[in-house]
Each structure stands twice: as structure tokens, then as C-alpha cells.
Amino acid sequence: MDRHALCARSLMIVALMLPALPATAVPLDAPTQQQLLGIFDAYDKAIDAGKLDAAMALMSTQLRDHAKSHLKTADDRRKALAMARMMVPDSITVVHSFINPPGTQARLVTVASKTVPKTQKDPNGPPPGTVVRNGMTLGFVKQGGAWKFDEQVFGADPTEVTGCKSETADPRESYDPGRNVSAGGPIVRVDFKPDYTLVVFSVVDEANCAFLPAKAGLAALGVDPALLVPYAIVELSGIAHRTDAQKMLAQGVQVHPEE
């Protein structure tokens, strides 16, 4: 899917995950983080004020051009503005941030809060006055020497992931060799035990527990233990636990750092 396809109608990208930054992404410094938060705040204020052109001036070239191509009529603009206003949070809290080595791409992983407005009449949504919390990742790119707002991605609240029912390493016979399973998501935690490696990762708002060989044996799976860190995306294949749907015995692993 075109990474900007959904932004054409809503001026927002709504998805579960962003494309990966390079493997050597590093933590974002505090001054740059504040600068990026300021850009997003200016974008939100422009949306709230109904100033689409001002909001789009803060976007990356790719995002702005794609949005403009789908905003050909006054009705298009009205609908886009209404959707974008719904996605403006009341507050955000940054829980993780990183930048690529050239300093041209950065992301802020946040928790966004918004009170459902009293004017909202969605029978399938939460009632007016409800405070809704979501995970929200903001992407920025530097173009012409200036930072530009590039992506907004919603997902589950990363601070409220339902844990595995059990993190105990069960014997191999507890797994069903006739039931292959594949899964993946952002890593929540990694524990290197003497006899195995536990990788806890989230699938939407639920944790899953994958059991891998001990740290010394990970090379046989083509895994660099240094890449198994929180917020990296892990893709796993293996066999399912006979009774616990949140457990798997991993036999194949791919790690996509800092997605």
C-alpha cells in the first residue's frame, strides 16, 4: 500500500505500523524532540482553526502533494478537515523516540488522549465525554533543511498491552508440531535466560510470548541478539502451544529494528 494513501482523504495516515528506519537508528535528543512536537502542535492548531493550507504547509512534499491530489472540491476539503479534526489529540505523551544517522528521519512513539466531543453522534463509538487513549506514532522528515510532518499512525496504547497468561518455559512436548504458526509485532521485552530466550511482543493490544534458543544459540537462527530490543519489530514462525494461544516455540526469526 502507498504509505500516503489514507492521508489523501483524512490528511492522516492511520495504520498499525510505520516502515522501518535504518538498523542504526539512535535515540532522539531532547531539543529536536521538542522541535518536532512544536511542529505537530502547529499542525493541530491549523486543523482546529480550519486552515488546511497552513496545515499542509507543515507537511512533507510527498504527503502534501498526495493530499492535494485528492482535495479537488470544497466537499473534499470539508470532509478531510472533519476527519483530521477528529484525530487531533487533547494531549500526547512521548514514550520513545529515535532518528536515523543522517538526521533526516525521526519518529516519536506516543500515547495520545482525546475526550469524545459532546457533538459526536456515533452509535458504534464510545459515548460523548469518554477519554480515549491510543498509541500514536508521528513521523517527520527533514526537507530543505527544515523538519516536516510526514506521518501519523494510530495503534493500541503501548502502555496497556495485556500480558501473557504465563511466561513459563514449557517442555517441547507442550507444543504441537502439526500446528505451524507465524506472528509478529513490536518487542515489549526480552529476557535472556540460561537455557532459552523469551521474546515478549505485542499483537495490537495483547502480548505474545515466543521462546527461542539461549543467547549463544541465536546465531543459528541468523539473529543478532543486539537487535532484540524494545520497539524493534520481530517476525516469527514456529509451532503453536497445545493449550496457550499466547505462546509459541520459535523456529524462524526476522528482526526489523526501530519500526
Secondary structure, DSSP 8 states (H G I E B T S, - for coil): --TTTTHHHHSS---S------TT-EE--HHHHHHHHHHHHHHHHHHHTT-HHHHHHTB-HHHHHHHHHT--SHHHHHHHHHHHHHT--SEEEEEEEEE-TTS-EEEEEEEEEEE--TT---TTS--TT-EEEEEEEEEEEEETTEEEEEEEEEES-TT--B--S------GGGEEEEEEEEEEEEEEEEEE-SSEEEEEEEETTEEEEEEEE-GGGGGGGT--GGG--TT-EEEEEEEEESS-TTEEEEEEEEEE---
